[in-house]
Amino acid sequence: MNFKGIEEKVIKFRDERLWRKYHTPKNLAISLAIELGELLEHFQWETNDEIFEKIQNKEVQEKIEEEMADIIIYLVILAHELGIDLDKAVEEKLKKNEEKYPVKEIRIEEIVKELGGEIIEPKGEVKSVKQVVKLLGVQPDQIIKSLVFIVNESEPILVIVDGKSKASIEKLKKVFGNVRMAKAKEVEMITGYKVGEVPPVGVPIRTIMDEKVLGKEFVIGGGGRIDRLSKLSPKKILEFQKAELLDIAE
């Protein structure tokens, strides 16, 4: 970011014309609001498709560019008059936003919403199938476990089985060869989530779903945090993860 460079040019332009006397914080804030209004006029009553079509017109695009430039100019002058370092302010705000909206949690929320599911936030941590059954009143086979295995000590795979079943090492070996369950540190390194947090979607590794899971109307799985769950159609999970449907449960 380089608001400082813009500020130097804008303030030099202003001071050469002796306009500083007009640039009180109140006047600058009002001017900023007016310029925002003028930008909005270009979008008023238009659909998104109409806006994108309209901006293909070079004259319209130039007008919008000018309004946006005016907004930045007034903002930079206002920051200058108030002694605010915009570069620092933006960096600090981005850091706060990263802490407030952790990427791994927000990303899973958005994926689940896009797939027509929902995020469930029971009170407290959820570490077992029994806890989910008790909290939500669902059957164990409506719950899914997202487990990470390592194939031939090199390829991670995500294995999805229902809450009544275990992933069969023998069945997995018949398909993939040498297979073992990933260690807790490996799970976090591979997926970004700790054991018990791993969601059934949004994990970019080869995914295997047990055949029995697909028959359910909905399933409850990990939600990206130990105190969150996701409710999804198994068909949507299968499609989104491009998962392979196999008999791998015991």
C-alpha positions as CSV (number, residue, x, y, z in Angstrom):
1,M,0.0,0.0,0.0
2,N,1.2,3.5,-0.7
3,F,-1.3,6.1,0.5
4,K,1.7,8.2,1.5
5,G,2.8,8.8,-2.1
6,I,-0.8,9.8,-3.0
7,E,-1.0,12.1,0.0
8,E,2.2,14.0,-0.9
9,K,1.0,14.7,-4.5
10,V,-2.5,15.7,-3.3
11,I,-1.3,18.0,-0.5
12,K,1.2,19.7,-2.8
13,F,-1.5,20.3,-5.4
14,R,-3.8,21.7,-2.7
15,D,-1.3,23.9,-1.0
16,E,0.0,25.4,-4.2
17,R,-3.5,26.8,-4.8
18,L,-4.0,28.0,-1.2
19,W,-7.1,25.8,-0.6
20,R,-6.2,24.5,2.8
21,K,-8.4,27.0,4.5
22,Y,-11.4,25.2,3.0
23,H,-10.3,21.8,4.1
24,T,-11.6,21.5,7.6
25,P,-12.4,18.0,8.8
26,K,-16.1,18.7,8.6
27,N,-16.0,20.0,5.1
28,L,-13.8,17.1,4.0
29,A,-16.2,14.5,5.5
30,I,-19.2,16.2,3.8
31,S,-17.3,16.3,0.5
32,L,-16.4,12.6,0.9
33,A,-20.1,11.7,1.4
34,I,-21.1,13.8,-1.6
35,E,-18.6,12.1,-3.9
36,L,-19.8,8.7,-2.6
37,G,-23.3,9.8,-3.6
38,E,-22.2,10.8,-7.0
39,L,-20.6,7.3,-7.5
40,L,-23.8,5.7,-6.4
41,E,-25.8,7.6,-9.1
42,H,-24.0,5.4,-11.7
43,F,-25.5,2.3,-10.1
44,Q,-28.9,3.5,-9.0
45,W,-31.8,1.4,-10.5
46,E,-29.3,-0.9,-12.4
47,T,-29.0,-4.6,-12.0
48,N,-25.5,-6.1,-11.7
49,D,-25.7,-7.4,-15.2
50,E,-26.7,-3.9,-16.5
51,I,-23.8,-2.3,-14.6
52,F,-21.2,-4.7,-16.0
53,E,-22.6,-4.1,-19.5
54,K,-22.7,-0.3,-19.0
55,I,-19.1,-0.1,-17.9
56,Q,-18.0,-1.5,-21.2
57,N,-18.7,2.0,-22.5
58,K,-15.3,3.8,-22.2
59,E,-17.0,7.2,-21.4
60,V,-19.0,5.7,-18.6
61,Q,-16.0,3.9,-17.2
62,E,-14.0,7.1,-17.1
63,K,-16.7,8.9,-15.2
64,I,-16.8,6.1,-12.6
65,E,-13.0,6.1,-12.4
66,E,-13.1,9.9,-11.7
67,E,-15.7,9.5,-8.9
68,M,-13.6,6.8,-7.3
69,A,-10.5,8.9,-7.6
70,D,-12.3,11.9,-6.0
71,I,-13.3,9.7,-3.1
72,I,-9.7,8.6,-2.5
73,I,-8.4,12.2,-2.8
74,Y,-10.9,13.5,-0.2
75,L,-10.2,10.6,2.1
76,V,-6.4,11.1,1.9
77,I,-6.7,14.8,2.6
78,L,-9.0,14.1,5.6
79,A,-6.5,11.6,7.0
80,H,-3.7,14.2,6.5
81,E,-5.6,16.9,8.4
82,L,-6.4,14.5,11.2
83,G,-2.9,13.1,11.4
84,I,-3.9,9.6,10.5
85,D,-1.5,7.3,8.7
86,L,-3.8,5.5,6.3
87,D,-1.3,2.8,5.4
88,K,-0.9,1.9,9.0
89,A,-4.6,2.1,9.7
90,V,-5.5,-0.2,6.8
91,E,-2.8,-2.7,7.8
92,E,-4.0,-2.8,11.4
93,K,-7.7,-3.1,10.4
94,L,-6.8,-6.0,8.1
95,K,-5.1,-7.8,11.0
96,K,-8.2,-7.2,13.2
97,N,-10.4,-8.6,10.5
98,E,-8.2,-11.7,10.1
99,E,-8.6,-12.4,13.8
100,K,-12.3,-11.7,13.8
101,Y,-13.0,-13.7,10.7
102,P,-10.6,-16.7,10.7
103,V,-10.3,-17.9,7.1
104,K,-10.7,-21.6,7.8
105,E,-14.0,-21.0,9.7
106,I,-15.5,-18.4,7.4
107,R,-14.6,-20.4,4.3
108,I,-16.4,-23.5,5.6
109,E,-19.4,-21.4,6.6
110,E,-19.7,-20.1,3.0
111,I,-19.2,-23.5,1.4
112,V,-21.9,-25.0,3.6
113,K,-24.3,-22.2,2.8
114,E,-23.6,-22.5,-0.9
115,L,-24.4,-26.2,-0.7
116,G,-27.8,-25.5,1.0
117,G,-26.6,-26.7,4.4
118,E,-26.3,-25.0,7.7
119,I,-23.7,-24.5,10.5
120,I,-24.9,-25.7,13.9
121,E,-23.4,-24.2,17.1
122,P,-24.2,-26.4,20.1
123,K,-23.2,-25.0,23.5
124,G,-19.7,-26.2,24.3
125,E,-17.3,-28.6,22.6
126,V,-18.5,-31.7,20.7
127,K,-16.0,-34.5,20.7
128,S,-17.9,-37.7,20.1
129,V,-20.8,-39.2,18.2
130,K,-22.6,-39.8,21.5
131,Q,-22.5,-36.1,22.3
132,V,-24.0,-35.2,18.9
133,V,-26.8,-37.8,19.3
134,K,-27.7,-36.4,22.7
135,L,-27.5,-32.7,21.7
136,L,-29.4,-32.9,18.4
137,G,-31.6,-36.0,18.9
138,V,-30.3,-37.6,15.7
139,Q,-29.4,-41.2,15.0
140,P,-25.7,-42.3,15.0
141,D,-25.9,-43.2,11.3
142,Q,-26.9,-39.6,10.5
143,I,-23.6,-38.4,11.9
144,I,-20.5,-38.6,9.8
145,K,-16.8,-38.8,10.7
146,S,-14.2,-37.1,8.4
147,L,-11.0,-39.1,8.9
148,V,-7.6,-38.6,7.4
149,F,-5.5,-41.5,6.2
150,I,-2.1,-41.7,4.6
151,V,-1.7,-43.9,1.5
152,N,1.8,-45.3,0.9
153,E,3.3,-42.7,3.3
154,S,2.8,-40.0,0.7
155,E,-0.9,-39.3,-0.3
156,P,-3.4,-38.1,2.2
157,I,-7.1,-39.1,1.7
158,L,-10.2,-38.0,3.5
159,V,-12.4,-40.9,4.4
160,I,-16.1,-40.3,5.3
161,V,-18.0,-42.9,7.3
162,D,-21.2,-42.7,9.4
163,G,-21.2,-42.5,13.2
164,K,-22.2,-46.2,13.6
165,S,-19.3,-47.4,11.5
166,K,-15.5,-47.6,11.5
167,A,-13.3,-47.1,8.5
168,S,-12.0,-50.5,7.6
169,I,-8.2,-50.5,7.2
170,E,-8.5,-53.9,5.4
171,K,-11.0,-52.6,2.8
172,L,-8.9,-49.5,2.3
173,K,-5.8,-51.5,1.8
174,K,-7.5,-53.6,-0.9
175,V,-8.1,-50.4,-2.9
176,F,-5.1,-48.2,-2.0
177,G,-2.3,-50.5,-0.8
178,N,-0.4,-49.5,2.3
179,V,-2.8,-47.3,4.4
180,R,-2.6,-45.9,7.9
181,M,-4.6,-43.4,9.9
182,A,-2.9,-40.0,10.0
183,K,-1.5,-38.8,13.4
184,A,-3.0,-35.7,15.0
185,K,-0.2,-33.4,13.9
186,E,-0.5,-34.7,10.4
187,V,-4.2,-34.1,10.3
188,E,-3.8,-30.5,11.3
189,M,-0.9,-30.0,8.9
190,I,-2.8,-31.5,5.9
191,T,-6.2,-30.1,6.5
192,G,-5.6,-27.0,8.7
193,Y,-8.0,-28.5,11.3
194,K,-7.4,-30.4,14.5
195,V,-8.9,-33.9,15.0
196,G,-12.6,-33.5,15.7
197,E,-12.8,-30.3,13.7
198,V,-12.4,-31.6,10.2
199,P,-15.4,-30.7,7.9
200,P,-16.5,-33.0,5.2
201,V,-16.2,-30.3,2.6
202,G,-13.6,-27.7,1.8
203,V,-10.7,-30.1,2.4
204,P,-8.7,-30.2,-0.9
205,I,-7.6,-33.8,-0.8
206,R,-8.8,-37.0,-2.4
207,T,-12.1,-37.9,-0.7
208,I,-13.6,-41.4,-0.2
209,M,-17.2,-41.7,1.0
210,D,-18.7,-44.9,2.3
211,E,-21.7,-46.1,0.3
212,K,-24.0,-46.2,3.3
213,V,-23.6,-42.4,3.9
214,L,-25.2,-41.5,0.5
215,G,-28.5,-43.0,1.5
216,K,-29.2,-40.3,4.1
217,E,-31.3,-37.2,3.5
218,F,-28.9,-35.2,5.6
219,V,-25.8,-35.8,7.7
220,I,-24.1,-34.0,10.6
221,G,-20.3,-33.6,10.3
222,G,-17.5,-31.4,11.5
223,G,-17.9,-27.7,11.2
224,G,-14.3,-26.4,11.3
225,R,-14.2,-25.9,15.1
226,I,-14.6,-28.3,18.0
227,D,-17.8,-26.4,19.0
228,R,-19.4,-26.3,15.6
229,L,-21.1,-28.8,13.3
230,S,-22.3,-28.8,9.7
231,K,-25.5,-30.2,8.4
232,L,-25.4,-31.2,4.7
233,S,-26.9,-33.4,2.1
234,P,-24.4,-36.3,1.5
235,K,-25.1,-35.9,-2.3
236,K,-23.8,-32.3,-2.1
237,I,-20.7,-33.5,-0.2
238,L,-20.1,-36.1,-2.9
239,E,-20.4,-33.6,-5.7
240,F,-18.4,-30.8,-4.1
241,Q,-15.5,-33.0,-3.0
242,K,-15.7,-35.0,-6.2
243,A,-15.6,-38.0,-3.8
244,E,-15.3,-41.7,-4.7
245,L,-18.1,-43.8,-3.4
246,L,-16.8,-47.1,-2.1
247,D,-17.6,-49.8,0.5
248,I,-15.0,-49.0,3.1
249,A,-16.8,-49.2,6.4
250,E,-17.0,-52.0,9.0
